[in-house]
Amino acid sequence: MSLTGGIVLYSVLWFLVLFVLLPIGQKSQADVGEVTPGTPAGAPHEPKLKKKMLWATLITAVLWAGIAYIILADVITRADLDAWTR
């Protein structure tokens, strides 16, 4: 895996993990009863984005390290993947 490949892999994983984390523990403004004028009632009350971005960074680092190890240590190679499809 090249440096560019590692950065792209980390970026894609980070956004994937962030989008998985965004709805967790979320309450809408309607649930709380404090709808801000001009926003939909289903908008999040307190998104806690900094906390979720930190968790996304930590989780992604662990996932990325595991995937990078699998790629760099040749645990699974392209030849293995090609053999599975035949």
VOPAGU-2260 file (C-alpha; in pm, 1 decimal, decimal comma):
REM VOPAGU-2260
SITE   aa  ch    i         X         Y         Z
SITE  MET   A    0       0,0       0,0       0,0
SITE  SER   A    1     136,5     338,0     -96,3
SITE  LEU   A    2     117,2     654,9     112,3
SITE  THR   A    3    -163,7     787,0    -106,0
SITE  GLY   A    4    -352,4     458,5     -75,3
SITE  GLY   A    5    -319,4     469,4     302,6
SITE  ILE   A    6    -449,6     825,8     320,9
SITE  VAL   A    7    -742,8     748,0      92,0
SITE  LEU   A    8    -827,0     434,5     292,2
SITE  TYR   A    9    -818,4     631,6     619,3
SITE  SER   A   10   -1033,8     912,2     475,8
SITE  VAL   A   11   -1298,6     678,5     339,0
SITE  LEU   A   12   -1310,5     479,3     663,3
SITE  TRP   A   13   -1328,4     799,0     871,5
SITE  PHE   A   14   -1630,9     933,6     686,6
SITE  LEU   A   15   -1799,3     591,9     690,0
SITE  VAL   A   16   -1752,5     561,2    1067,0
SITE  LEU   A   17   -1866,1     921,7    1122,7
SITE  PHE   A   18   -2187,2     865,1     926,1
SITE  VAL   A   19   -2253,5     550,3    1127,9
SITE  LEU   A   20   -2199,5     741,1    1455,4
SITE  LEU   A   21   -2408,9    1048,9    1370,1
SITE  PRO   A   22   -2755,4     908,0    1452,8
SITE  ILE   A   23   -2645,1     729,7    1771,6
SITE  GLY   A   24   -2794,3     890,2    2082,6
SITE  GLN   A   25   -2959,1    1164,5    1882,3
SITE  LYS   A   26   -3275,7    1339,8    2000,3
SITE  SER   A   27   -3475,8    1567,9    1776,2
SITE  GLN   A   28   -3590,6    1914,3    1871,7
SITE  ALA   A   29   -3947,9    1784,3    1876,2
SITE  ASP   A   30   -3854,0    1510,9    2125,8
SITE  VAL   A   31   -3698,1    1766,9    2360,1
SITE  GLY   A   32   -3974,9    2022,4    2303,9
SITE  GLU   A   33   -3745,6    2309,1    2205,8
SITE  VAL   A   34   -3795,7    2374,0    1834,0
SITE  THR   A   35   -3584,1    2664,5    1711,1
SITE  PRO   A   36   -3785,2    2890,7    1478,0
SITE  GLY   A   37   -3693,0    2837,8    1113,8
SITE  THR   A   38   -3569,4    2480,2    1160,8
SITE  PRO   A   39   -3760,2    2155,1    1110,5
SITE  ALA   A   40   -3884,4    1978,4    1423,1
SITE  GLY   A   41   -3681,5    1670,8    1327,4
SITE  ALA   A   42   -3351,4    1859,3    1341,6
SITE  PRO   A   43   -3109,0    1737,1    1608,2
SITE  HIS   A   44   -3121,7    1907,7    1946,4
SITE  GLU   A   45   -2752,1    1870,0    2039,0
SITE  PRO   A   46   -2551,5    1694,6    1766,2
SITE  LYS   A   47   -2230,2    1667,4    1976,9
SITE  LEU   A   48   -2020,9    1670,4    1659,4
SITE  LYS   A   49   -1680,4    1719,6    1826,2
SITE  LYS   A   50   -1731,0    1413,4    2045,6
SITE  LYS   A   51   -1849,7    1203,9    1752,0
SITE  MET   A   52   -1560,1    1320,9    1534,6
SITE  LEU   A   53   -1315,5    1221,6    1808,3
SITE  TRP   A   54   -1474,7     878,4    1839,0
SITE  ALA   A   55   -1470,3     843,5    1459,4
SITE  THR   A   56   -1097,8     923,1    1459,2
SITE  LEU   A   57   -1021,0     665,3    1729,0
SITE  ILE   A   58   -1233,7     390,1    1576,3
SITE  THR   A   59   -1095,2     459,2    1229,7
SITE  ALA   A   60    -736,6     441,7    1355,4
SITE  VAL   A   61    -799,1      90,8    1490,9
SITE  LEU   A   62    -979,1     -24,3    1174,4
SITE  TRP   A   63    -715,5     131,5     950,5
SITE  ALA   A   64    -432,0     -35,1    1144,7
SITE  GLY   A   65    -598,6    -375,4    1107,7
SITE  ILE   A   66    -662,5    -334,4     736,3
SITE  ALA   A   67    -313,8    -193,2     675,7
SITE  TYR   A   68    -162,0    -493,1     854,3
SITE  ILE   A   69    -365,6    -733,8     640,4
SITE  ILE   A   70    -252,7    -556,1     322,9
SITE  LEU   A   71     113,5    -500,8     412,0
SITE  ALA   A   72     173,2    -843,7     568,6
SITE  ASP   A   73      19,2   -1016,7     263,9
SITE  VAL   A   74    -232,2   -1199,6     481,8
SITE  ILE   A   75    -476,9   -1164,2     192,8
SITE  THR   A   76    -333,9   -1088,9    -150,5
SITE  ARG   A   77    -489,6    -998,6    -482,9
SITE  ALA   A   78    -421,4   -1352,7    -599,0
SITE  ASP   A   79    -626,9   -1484,6    -307,3
SITE  LEU   A   80    -914,6   -1255,7    -398,0
SITE  ASP   A   81    -892,7   -1363,6    -761,2
SITE  ALA   A   82    -901,0   -1729,4    -659,0
SITE  TRP   A   83   -1218,0   -1675,5    -451,9
SITE  THR   A   84   -1408,1   -1539,9    -751,1
SITE  ARG   A   85   -1339,1   -1840,0    -970,3
